[in-house]
Protein backbone atom coordinates (compact mmCIF):
# COMPACT_ATOMS: atom_id res chain seq x y z
CA UNK A 1 0.00 0.00 0.00
CA UNK A 2 2.88 2.34 0.68
CA UNK A 3 3.81 2.04 -2.99
CA UNK A 4 0.58 3.71 -4.07
CA UNK A 5 1.98 7.05 -2.99
CA UNK A 6 5.21 6.91 -4.98
CA UNK A 7 3.70 8.21 -8.20
CA UNK A 8 2.81 7.16 -11.70
CA UNK A 9 5.28 4.26 -11.99
CA UNK A 10 3.35 2.16 -9.47
CA UNK A 11 0.13 2.22 -11.50
CA UNK A 12 1.76 0.48 -14.46
CA UNK A 13 3.70 -2.08 -12.41
CA UNK A 14 3.28 -5.75 -11.56
CA UNK A 15 2.69 -4.67 -7.94
CA UNK A 16 -0.36 -2.76 -9.08
CA UNK A 17 -1.71 -5.80 -10.92
CA UNK A 18 -1.18 -7.82 -7.74
CA UNK A 19 -3.09 -5.20 -5.75
CA UNK A 20 -6.03 -5.51 -8.16
CA UNK A 21 -6.08 -9.28 -7.60
CA UNK A 22 -5.83 -8.96 -3.81
CA UNK A 23 -8.65 -6.42 -3.56
CA UNK A 24 -10.84 -8.61 -5.74
CA UNK A 25 -9.97 -11.79 -3.84
CA UNK A 26 -10.13 -10.58 -0.25
CA UNK A 27 -12.64 -7.71 -0.24
CA UNK A 28 -14.92 -7.30 -3.20
CA UNK A 29 -16.89 -10.52 -3.16
CA UNK A 30 -17.69 -10.29 0.54
CA UNK A 31 -18.76 -6.64 0.33
CA UNK A 32 -20.87 -7.27 -2.78
CA UNK A 33 -22.71 -10.15 -1.11
CA UNK A 34 -23.25 -8.11 2.07
CA UNK A 35 -24.78 -5.15 0.22
CA UNK A 36 -27.01 -7.45 -1.81
CA UNK A 37 -28.23 -9.27 1.31
CA UNK A 38 -28.76 -6.21 3.52
CA UNK A 39 -29.94 -3.61 1.03
CA UNK A 40 -31.19 -5.59 -1.94
CA UNK A 41 -28.91 -3.64 -4.27
CA UNK A 42 -27.16 -5.63 -6.97
CA UNK A 43 -23.70 -4.13 -6.79
CA UNK A 44 -21.26 -6.29 -8.71
CA UNK A 45 -18.02 -7.62 -7.30
CA UNK A 46 -15.99 -5.85 -9.97
CA UNK A 47 -17.73 -2.57 -9.18
CA UNK A 48 -16.42 -2.79 -5.62
CA UNK A 49 -12.90 -3.46 -6.92
CA UNK A 50 -13.16 -0.59 -9.37
CA UNK A 51 -14.33 1.83 -6.68
CA UNK A 52 -11.47 0.90 -4.33
CA UNK A 53 -8.87 1.35 -7.06
CA UNK A 54 -10.29 4.66 -8.23
CA UNK A 55 -10.31 5.99 -4.66
CA UNK A 56 -6.66 4.97 -4.26
CA UNK A 57 -5.71 6.52 -7.59
CA UNK A 58 -7.51 9.84 -7.16
CA UNK A 59 -5.27 12.61 -5.90
CA UNK A 60 -8.00 13.94 -3.61
CA UNK A 61 -8.55 10.68 -1.73
CA UNK A 62 -5.65 8.32 -2.45
CA UNK A 63 -3.05 9.87 -0.17
CA UNK A 64 -5.41 10.09 2.81
CA UNK A 65 -6.62 6.53 2.24
CA UNK A 66 -3.10 5.11 1.96
CA UNK A 67 -2.06 7.05 5.09
CA UNK A 68 -5.04 5.71 7.03
CA UNK A 69 -4.23 2.15 6.03
CA UNK A 70 -0.56 2.45 6.91
CA UNK A 71 -1.36 3.85 10.35
CA UNK A 72 -3.97 1.19 11.08
CA UNK A 73 -3.24 -1.97 13.05
CA UNK A 74 -5.06 -3.93 10.36
CA UNK A 75 -4.76 -2.16 6.97
CA UNK A 76 -7.03 -4.63 5.18
CA UNK A 77 -9.75 -4.23 7.79
CA UNK A 78 -9.45 -0.45 7.42
CA UNK A 79 -9.78 -0.70 3.63
CA UNK A 80 -12.69 -3.14 3.95
CA UNK A 81 -14.53 -0.71 6.23
CA UNK A 82 -14.00 2.15 3.78
CA UNK A 83 -15.06 0.01 0.82
CA UNK A 84 -18.19 -1.08 2.66
CA UNK A 85 -19.14 2.54 3.34
CA UNK A 86 -18.64 3.45 -0.32
CA UNK A 87 -20.73 0.48 -1.48
CA UNK A 88 -23.55 1.34 0.92
CA UNK A 89 -23.46 4.94 -0.25
CA UNK A 90 -23.67 3.76 -3.83
CA UNK A 91 -26.67 1.61 -3.02
CA UNK A 92 -28.31 4.57 -1.32
CA UNK A 93 -28.65 6.72 -4.39
CA UNK A 94 -28.30 4.22 -7.26
CA UNK A 95 -27.73 7.04 -9.74
CA UNK A 96 -24.72 7.37 -12.00
CA UNK A 97 -23.51 10.68 -13.35
CA UNK A 98 -24.90 10.45 -16.85
CA UNK A 99 -24.77 14.07 -17.93
CA UNK A 100 -21.71 13.70 -20.17
CA UNK A 101 -23.10 10.55 -21.81
CA UNK A 102 -26.62 11.60 -22.74
CA UNK A 103 -25.20 14.57 -24.65
CA UNK A 104 -22.84 12.65 -26.90
CA UNK A 105 -23.07 14.19 -30.39
CA UNK A 106 -24.55 11.88 -32.98
CA UNK A 107 -26.12 9.50 -30.47
CA UNK A 108 -29.82 8.68 -30.59
CA UNK A 109 -31.81 10.64 -27.96
CA UNK A 110 -28.84 12.98 -27.55
CA UNK A 111 -29.41 16.65 -26.90
CA UNK A 112 -26.36 17.50 -28.99
CA UNK A 113 -26.35 18.32 -32.70
CA UNK A 114 -25.05 15.36 -34.71
CA UNK A 115 -23.39 17.73 -37.17
CA UNK A 116 -21.80 19.93 -34.55
CA UNK A 117 -18.60 21.71 -35.48
CA UNK A 118 -15.56 20.32 -33.59
CA UNK A 119 -14.61 23.94 -32.86
CA UNK A 120 -17.24 23.98 -30.14
CA UNK A 121 -14.90 21.94 -27.97
CA UNK A 122 -16.28 18.38 -28.21
CA UNK A 123 -14.57 15.60 -30.12
CA UNK A 124 -16.69 14.08 -32.94
CA UNK A 125 -18.28 10.79 -31.90
CA UNK A 126 -16.51 8.62 -34.53
CA UNK A 127 -13.18 9.83 -33.16
CA UNK A 128 -14.28 9.12 -29.58
CA UNK A 129 -15.28 5.57 -30.56
CA UNK A 130 -12.03 4.95 -32.46
CA UNK A 131 -9.80 6.21 -29.65
CA UNK A 132 -11.75 4.29 -27.01
CA UNK A 133 -11.63 1.09 -29.06
CA UNK A 134 -7.86 1.39 -29.56
CA UNK A 135 -7.38 1.95 -25.84
CA UNK A 136 -9.47 -1.09 -24.91
CA UNK A 137 -7.72 -3.31 -27.46
CA UNK A 138 -4.35 -2.32 -26.01
CA UNK A 139 -5.37 -3.81 -22.65
CA UNK A 140 -6.76 -7.17 -23.85
CA UNK A 141 -5.10 -10.30 -25.16
CA UNK A 142 -7.75 -11.45 -27.63
CA UNK A 143 -8.38 -8.33 -29.72
CA UNK A 144 -7.77 -10.35 -32.88
CA UNK A 145 -10.41 -12.94 -31.94
CA UNK A 146 -13.29 -10.74 -30.76
CA UNK A 147 -14.80 -7.47 -31.94
CA UNK A 148 -14.10 -5.06 -29.14
CA UNK A 149 -14.72 -2.23 -31.57
CA UNK A 150 -18.29 -3.38 -32.13
CA UNK A 151 -18.76 -3.60 -28.38
CA UNK A 152 -17.41 -0.08 -27.85
CA UNK A 153 -19.70 1.23 -30.59
CA UNK A 154 -22.71 -0.38 -28.88
CA UNK A 155 -21.93 1.47 -25.64
CA UNK A 156 -21.56 4.75 -27.55
CA UNK A 157 -24.81 4.28 -29.44
CA UNK A 158 -26.78 3.09 -26.40
CA UNK A 159 -26.09 5.53 -23.55
CA UNK A 160 -27.86 4.67 -20.28
CA UNK A 161 -31.49 5.79 -20.32
CA UNK A 162 -32.55 4.60 -16.86
CA UNK A 163 -30.56 6.18 -14.07
CA UNK A 164 -28.63 3.62 -12.07
CA UNK A 165 -29.75 0.64 -14.17
CA UNK A 166 -27.80 1.04 -17.42
CA UNK A 167 -25.02 -1.36 -16.44
CA UNK A 168 -27.46 -4.10 -15.49
CA UNK A 169 -29.34 -3.68 -18.77
CA UNK A 170 -26.11 -3.83 -20.78
CA UNK A 171 -25.26 -7.19 -19.18
CA UNK A 172 -28.54 -8.58 -20.57
CA UNK A 173 -28.27 -7.04 -24.04
CA UNK A 174 -28.53 -9.87 -26.64
CA UNK A 175 -26.14 -8.11 -29.00
CA UNK A 176 -23.22 -8.89 -26.70
CA UNK A 177 -24.05 -12.59 -26.57
CA UNK A 178 -23.90 -12.63 -30.37
CA UNK A 179 -20.51 -10.90 -30.21
CA UNK A 180 -19.28 -13.61 -27.82
CA UNK A 181 -19.13 -11.54 -24.62
CA UNK A 182 -20.36 -12.96 -21.30
CA UNK A 183 -22.30 -10.71 -18.86
CA UNK A 184 -19.28 -10.17 -16.57
CA UNK A 185 -17.20 -9.15 -19.59
CA UNK A 186 -19.89 -6.70 -20.68
CA UNK A 187 -19.89 -5.17 -17.20
CA UNK A 188 -16.10 -4.79 -17.33
CA UNK A 189 -16.34 -2.98 -20.66
CA UNK A 190 -19.14 -0.74 -19.39
CA UNK A 191 -16.96 0.48 -16.54
CA UNK A 192 -14.32 1.85 -18.92
CA UNK A 193 -16.59 3.12 -21.71
CA UNK A 194 -19.53 4.65 -19.85
CA UNK A 195 -17.54 4.67 -16.61
CA UNK A 196 -17.96 2.84 -13.32
CA UNK A 197 -20.75 3.66 -10.90
CA UNK A 198 -21.40 5.74 -8.88
CA UNK A 199 -19.18 8.50 -10.32
CA UNK A 200 -19.10 7.44 -13.95
CA UNK A 201 -17.23 10.51 -15.17
CA UNK A 202 -14.10 9.48 -13.22
CA UNK A 203 -13.25 6.47 -15.40
CA UNK A 204 -15.32 7.06 -18.55
CA UNK A 205 -13.13 6.94 -21.64
CA UNK A 206 -16.02 8.32 -23.69
CA UNK A 207 -16.23 11.44 -21.57
CA UNK A 208 -12.45 11.91 -21.45
CA UNK A 209 -12.02 11.67 -25.22
CA UNK A 210 -15.18 13.69 -25.83
CA UNK A 211 -13.72 16.59 -23.89
CA UNK A 212 -10.14 16.16 -25.13
CA UNK A 213 -9.21 14.23 -28.25
CA UNK A 214 -5.57 14.23 -27.08
CA UNK A 215 -6.44 12.60 -23.74
CA UNK A 216 -3.84 10.03 -22.62
CA UNK A 217 -5.42 7.20 -20.53
CA UNK A 218 -1.95 6.12 -19.40
CA UNK A 219 -1.43 9.49 -17.72
CA UNK A 220 -4.67 9.25 -15.74
CA UNK A 221 -4.49 7.03 -12.66
CA UNK A 222 -8.26 6.38 -12.41
CA UNK A 223 -8.57 5.48 -16.10
CA UNK A 224 -5.48 3.26 -16.11
CA UNK A 225 -6.62 1.47 -12.97
CA UNK A 226 -10.09 0.93 -14.44
CA UNK A 227 -8.50 -0.52 -17.59
CA UNK A 228 -6.29 -2.85 -15.55
CA UNK A 229 -9.35 -3.95 -13.59
CA UNK A 230 -11.13 -4.55 -16.90
CA UNK A 231 -8.25 -6.72 -18.10
CA UNK A 232 -8.32 -8.75 -14.87
CA UNK A 233 -12.11 -9.18 -15.07
CA UNK A 234 -11.90 -10.35 -18.69
CA UNK A 235 -9.18 -12.83 -17.75
CA UNK A 236 -11.31 -14.24 -14.91
CA UNK A 237 -14.29 -14.57 -17.22
CA UNK A 238 -12.16 -16.40 -19.76
CA UNK A 239 -10.93 -18.89 -17.16
CA UNK A 240 -14.51 -19.53 -16.02
CA UNK A 241 -15.61 -20.10 -19.61
CA UNK A 242 -12.79 -22.57 -20.19
CA UNK A 243 -13.68 -24.45 -17.02
CA UNK A 244 -17.32 -24.59 -18.06
CA UNK A 245 -16.42 -26.07 -21.45
CA UNK A 246 -14.13 -28.64 -19.81
CA UNK A 247 -16.78 -29.76 -17.30
N, C-alpha and C positions, 0 to 999 in steps of 0.2 A: 504494500500500500504506500510505503514511503516513496516508491519510485514514481507514483502518479504525479508528484509535485516537481519532478526534475525537468519537465518541458516536453516539447514535441516528440523527441526521440522515443520516449516510452510508448507512445500511442501507436507506433508502427513496429513494435518489437514483439519477440516471442513471449516475453513476460506479460504483455498486454493480452495476447491471445490466451495465455494460461489463466489470466484473471477473468476473462469472459467465461471460460469453462467452469471455473470455480464458483463464480456467482450463479451461473445456471444450475450447477450441480447441487450446491449447498443451500441456496436461498430461494431461488425463484419458484420452484415447484411447490414448496411448502407454503409460501406466501400466496401464490395463486389459488391453491386449494382452500386456504383459510378464508380468503376474501369471497370466494364462490360460496363456501358453506355458510358464512356468517351474514353476508350481505346480498347474496344472490346475484352478484355481478360477475359476468364471465370475462374476467381479466386473464389474458393468456400468459403462460409461463415466460415466453420470450418478451412480452411487454414489460414484465417486471425486470428482466435482465437489461433490456434497453433503457429503462428509466434509471436504473442504478448507474449504468455506464455514462449516460448523458449527464447525470448529476455530478459524477466524478470529473467529467471532462470540461464542464462549464466553468469558466473563470470565476463566476459569481458564487458558486457553491462548492466547487471541487476542493479548494484549499481548506475551507472550514471543515468539510466532511473528512478529508484525509487527516487533518489535525485531530479531530474528535476521535477517530478510530485509533490513531497512534497513542493517544493519551488514555484510552480505555483499557481496562483490565482484560476485556474480551472484545477485540476489534470486530470479530464476525457477529457477535451478538449486537454490538452497537450498530453495525451496518444493517443487520436484519430488522432492528427496531425502526431505523429510518426508512428502510424500504417498505415495511409494513404500513407506516404512516402515509407514505406517498401513494401506495396502492389503495388504501382506504379513501384518501382524498380524491383519487381518480374515480373511484366508484361513487363518490358522493355527488359529483356533478355530471359525469358521463358525457361530457361535451368536448369535442376536440376543437382546436382553433382552425376553422375552415375558411376564414376570410380570404386568404391568399389563393385558395384552390378554386373556389366558386367563381373567381373572376379571371380565370385563365383565358387568354384570348383564343378564339377559335374553338372553344369547347361548347358543346350543347348545353343550354340553360345558363351559359355564362352571361354576365352583365357587361363584359368587355366586347369591343368591336373586333370581329374576326379579321378585318383588314386594317387594323390599327398600325400606324407608322411606328417603326422601332424607335424613332426619335423621342417618343413619349417616355421612354425609360424602361419599358418591358421588353424582354427577349421574345421573339416570335415563337409560337408553340412548337413548330417543327424542329427548331434549334434546341429548345428545352428537352424535347423527347430524345433527340439524337445524343445530346451531351449526357443525359441521364442514363440512356441505354449503354453508352460506352463506359460510363463509370461503373454500372452494375456488372457488365461483362468482365471488367478488369478484376473483380473480386470473386468470380466464380470459376470453377474448374471445368464446367461442361457447357461453355458458351457455344461450342461448335455443334453440340447435340440438341440443344433446346433453344427455342425462340424467346430469349429474354427481351428482345426488342418488341415483339408483339405484346408481351406481358406489360412492358412499360407503357406502350401506347394505350392499352386498355385502361390503365390507371389514369392516364392523362385525359382520356375521352370519357371517363366515367367518374368524375369527382364525387365525393360523398354527398348525398342528398338528404340523409337522415342523421342529424347530429348525434354523434356518439355510437352510431351503429354501422358506419361505412365499412370498417374493417371486418366485422362479422359477415356482412353481406358479400364482401369480396371473396371471402373464404368459400362461400357457397356458389359463386358464379360458375355456371357450366362451361364458359369459355376457357377457363383455366384447366379444367379437367381434360378438355380436348387438346390443350397445348402440352399436357403431360405434367402439370404442376399439382402437387398435393396441397390440401388446405393449409398446413403449417408453412409450406414454402410460399404460398400466396401471402400469408400474414407477414412473413419476413420481407417480402418485396414491398408490401404496403407501407411498412415502417420506414423505408428509405425513399420511396417515391412520394406518397402523400405525407409521410412523416409519422412518427410514433405518438400515440396518445399518452398523456392528455395534451401536451404542448406540441402539436404537430409541426409548427413552424421551425422548431429547433433542429430537427433532423430531415426535413423535407428537401430532397434534391430538386423537386419541381420548383419550389418557392425560391430556393437559392439561385438556380439558373435563370428563373424568370426575372429576378431582380438584378442579376449580374451575369452576363453571358461569359465572363472571364472567371467566374467563381472556381476555386480550386478545392475540391472536397478533401484532399490530403492535408490542406492547411487548416482545416476546421476540425477540432477535436470531436465535437458531437457527431458530425457527419461521418468522420472516419470510424468512430466507435460503432455507430449504427451499421455501417457497412460491414465491419468485422463481425458484428453480432449476426447480421444477415448471412454471412458466409458460414458461420458456425451452425446456424439454424438449418441452412440448406444441407450441410454435411450430415447433421443428425437425421434429417428427413430421408436422405439418401440411404443411410445405414438401415433405418427402419424399413424402407421399401425393399432393400436387399434381403433382410431377414424374413420379411413377409413372403417373398417369392421362394425362399429356400425352405420355408416351413411346409 
